[in-house]
Structure formats: structure tokens, C-alpha cells
């Protein structure tokens, strides 16, 4: 099922701790998991572009809102207890529809929210969808989604740039990427331009070790057409001629299902296939052809200070 947003967690959060005892966040997470009948697979869903559980992230944000409204007390880091004000609100029937609009009737919450909204004033007035997103989602999720959008956009821009450049640029890009990944013995003399009219790509030998003992054959194709099983068979045939049974086939396009099966089913040769999407991931990971424009540092309160 869909993970409930943090506003839908507010009333159930108060319900599971209404007996006045102190509960850890882990206990609350488990009680709310049972309440919403979430599976273990649901619990594995992460915040976009992050490592924290999405459900846990939304519980933390619901707890923060309830704390700012004075309905729960955060006694120690990660431990909560319902307050007298929280018990009073919970006793009201309309509290079942508790959300941020409901909490705004509490002065303590309004003061905090006014401070929080100062950080969103830079948003254009013509972005109602963004405003709705901010109201209904946690900041970590919003940042995660924005990061994913920027990441996908960068992959598209980098691939388009590579495809528009001559083979000499593509050769330089591939050599730099392989060097950054950690392959040894890589320089321009190890690679030859292949294909007609210098439009196809490069091929060459690289090594796992400094001494050049373990040899790997590589082909990189600057193609837009899909790589077929015949292309992979030809590549595997070339491995023996190059004196190795290990190879890396790189393309700026994609591999057909038959091509992937051809590589996977050949037990005598170890063939790694890198399509355009994986190629862009590696380039971004190793900062080849890109640069960092801005670093966003997210800080939080040190409860142990």
C-alpha cells in the first residue's frame, strides 16, 4: 500500500502513545506499522535519493509538528510522551482529521510555522503545485525528489553533449573514465579508433593491475542504434584474438534483450555490458565531463550537546 503522508500520521501517533508512557521512536514506528498494516517490503522503501526509511522519515516529521504544537514532549533524543495538551486534543472527535491546518489553531505551532515559512518565501507565487508539495511532504523527500530530477537531467545533457562531439572527444572521455574507475595501463597508445569515417568508437586493452598481468579487452561504440546479439558474438570472438577472456562493451545506445542474453550465457568469457544510462551514471559518479556547481549541507539539532 502507499505510505501515508506525515499529516495522516499525526492522529495515529497520538493514539498509540495516549497512555502517557514514554515511547522510543522505534516502538512508535512498529506500532504505526501495525496500525497501517504495512509490510516489511513497505518498510524498505527509502526517501528519494537517500538511505532513510520513507515511513520513518514521515513519522519523524509528524513528531516534529506535534512537538512544535506542544502535543508531545521530546524528553530525550528519539523518545516521546504525550502532553496534557495532547490528551485534551485527542479527546476531541474532530482531532481525527488532524493536519497542519488543524494545528494552526494552536498559537505555539503558528509561531513555529511562521518561522519555517520564512525559508519558502523565495518560491514564485505561480507555483501552487510546489506549495502543495511542501505542505504535504517532508523536506528530506522534497530535496530527494529535486535531486533525482537534477540527476536525470544531467544524465540526458551529458549524453547529448557526447553524441554531438567528434570521435576524438568520445575517445578522450572513455579513456578518462576508465582511468578514474581505476583501470591500469591506460593511455591513448593502447586504444585505436574503429569504424567507418571515425563515427563508431574506440577499442583497446586495459589492465586490472599495475604490472599489466590481467588483460581486459574493451570496445566503446558511439552508436545510436541498438547493439544486437551479433555485435556481442563478434565482440566475444575478438576476445580470444586479443589474448583474454574478459571484455567490456560500452555503448552510447542500448543493448537488445538478445544481446544481453548472449553475454550472460557465454560461460567461457566474462563480458560486461555498459549501456548509455550506466555510462552516464559512471561518469557522474567519477566526475568525468561534469563539475559540482553547489553543495547543499543539511544540518540538524545535536540532541546530545
N, C-alpha and C positions, 0 to 999 in steps of 0.2 A: 504494500500500500504506500501512498505518498506520505512522506514525513511531514507531520503538522508544523505549521509555521510557529514562531515563538509566541505570537499573541494567543493562539489556540492552546498553548501550554500553560498560560498564566493561572487560570482557574483550577485545572487539574493539579498543578504544582501546589497550590494552597491546600487542596483537598487531601493530598497524600501526606502532608505534614501537619494536619489540623489538630492532632492530639497534643501538640505543644512540646514534643520531644525534639532533640537536636538530631538532624539527619545529615549525613555526608552527601556530597553531590553524586557519588557512585550509587548510594542507596536510592536516591531520588530518581536517577536515571533508570534504574532497574524497575522501580515501582511504576514509573510512567511508561516504560516499555511494555509492561504487562497491561497497563490501563488502555493503551492504544493498540494492543495486540500486534506489536511489531516483531518481526522475525529476526534471527541472527544475521540474515543477509541484509535486512533493512539497516541494522546497526553498523554494517560495514561501509555504508555509503558515506563518502567523505565530502568535506567542504570543497567546492570547486578549486582546483589547483592548490590544494592543501592536504594536510595529513590528519586533521581532527575530524572525529565523527560529526556528521551533519546534525544528527539528533542531539548529541551532547552540546554542540555549539549553540543550538537554538534553546536548549534548556538553560545554558549559562546566560544567554541574553534575556530570557524570560525572568530568570532570577535577579538579574541586574535591574530590570524595570520594577519588579516587585520590591526590591530593596530600596530603590530611589523613591518609591511611593510610601515607604515606611511600613509595608505589609509583611515583610520578612526581615529578620535580623541576620546579618552575616557575621557570626560570632568569631569564627576562625576561618582561615583560608579553606574554602570548599565545604563549609558547614553552615547549615541554615536552620532557623527556628521561626515559626510563625509568631507574629507580634499580636498584641491586643487589638491594634487597628486592623490587622489581617483577619483576625477572628470575627470582628464586627462586620467587615465587608463580606466575608464568606457566608455569614448568616443571612444575607440579603439574597432574595431569589434572583434579582437582576444581575448579580455578580457572575452568574453562569455565562453571561455574554461578555465577560471581562476582556478588554483590549486596551490599546493605548488611549483611545478616545474616552473609555471609562475611567482610566487612571487620571485623566486631566482634571477631573473634578477635585482631586487631592492637591492642595497647594504645594506641598513638598515636591510632588512629582512635576508640577508645572514649572517650578523654579529650575529644576534639573533639566527638563526638556528644553526650556528657553536657552540654556547654556549650550546644549547639544545642537540645537538648530543653528547656532551661530556658525557651525562648521559647514553647513549646507547652503549658505546664502549665495555662494558663487554660482550655483546652478541656474541656468537660464529659466525664465518663467514659462517658456514654451516647452518644457519637458515634463508633462504630467506623468508619463509612464515611469520616468526615473524617480519622481517624487513618491509614487505609489510603491515602487520597489524599495525605497529607503524606509518607508513606513512599515512594510510587511516582512522585511528580510533583515538578517543580521549584517553588520558591517563587514565581517570576515567573508561572508558569502558574496556580498556585492563586490568587494575587492577581488575575490577569486574569479567571479564571472567576468569582470572587466579585464583581468589579467589574461584569461583564456581568449577573450576576443582579440586583445592586442597580440597574443602569441600566434593565433591563427592568421591574423592579418599580416604579421611579419613573415610567416612561412610563405604566404602567397606572393608577397612583394619580392622576397629574396629569390624564389623560384622564377618569377617573371623576369627579374633582372639577369639571372644566369642564362636563361633561354635566349635573351636578346643580345648577349655578348658573343664575340667570336670564340673559336675553339681554344685559342691561346689563353683567354681568360678562364675558360672552363678547366683547362689543364692546370693552371695555377691554383684555382680554387680546390680541385681534388687533391693535388699534392699537399697543399697547406692543411687541408682537413685530415688527411691520413697522418701527417706529421704530428698534428695536435692530438689525434686519438692515441698516438704512441707507437705507431709502426716505425721500424728502423730502416736505415739504408735507403731513405727516400730522397731523391733529387731528380732534376729534370733529365739527367742522362739515363736514368732507369726506366723512363717512360717514352713511348713512341706514339705519335698521333696516328690514329687509324681511321679508315673510312674514306669515302669519296669527297673531294673538294673540302677537306678539313671540316666536315659538318657532323661527324659521328661521335668522336670522343678520343680517349687515350687508353693505352694498355701498358702494363709494366709489372715489374717484380718488386715486392717489398718483403720485409722480414720481421719476425716476432722478436728476435734477439739482436743484441749489438754485434755479435760475431757473424751474423748472416747465415746461420745454420739451417733454420726453419724457413723455407721459402714459400711465399704465397703469391699466386698469380692474380692480377686484378684487371678488370676491364670496366671502364666507365663510358656509358653511351649518352650523348646529349641528344636524346630522342624525344619525340612527342608521341610516336606510335607505340603501341603496347608491345612488350617483349614476349615472344612466343616460346613454346616448348622447343622448337627447332633452334632458336637462338641459344637456349640453355644447353642443348645437346652439343652444339658446335663449341660452346664455351668449355664444357666438360672434356671434349675431345682435345682441346688446346692445352688443358692442364698437364697431360702426360708429356706433351711436346716441350713444355716449359720445365719439366723435371719436378713436378709437385702434384699432390692430390688435394691441395687446398686452394680455394679460389673465392674471390669476392666480385660479384657482378653488381655494378651501380648503374642506375638509370635515372634520368630526369622525368621519366614517364611512370608506367606501372607494369606489373607482371600479370600475365593471364593466369587463371587457375591451373591450367595445364603446365605452364612454365614453373609455377611453384611446386606442383606435384613432381615434375621431372627432377628438380633439385633435391627435394626431400626424400625421394625414393631411391636415389643413387647412393648405395651404401659404400662404394669404393672411393668416393670423393666427398669431401666436406665443402659444400658450396653455400655461401652466404649471399642472400639477395637483399639489396637495398634500393627501395623504390623512392620516388620523389619526396613523399611525405617523411619517410625515415631519414632521407638525406638532409632535409631541412631541419629535422629535429637534432641531428648530429651537429650540423653547422651552428645552430643556435646554442646548443649545449657547450660547444668548444669555442664559441665566439669567432667564427670564421665568416667574414663578409658582413658582420654586424658590429654594432657598438652599443654600449649601455648609455642610454640617454638620461635616465633618472633612477635613483634607488629610493624606494618608499620604505621607511622604517616604522614598524608598528610597535608601540610601547604600551605596557600595562602597569598597573599598580603593583608594587612589590609588597605583598601582604606580610612578609617576614621582616621588613625593615623596622 
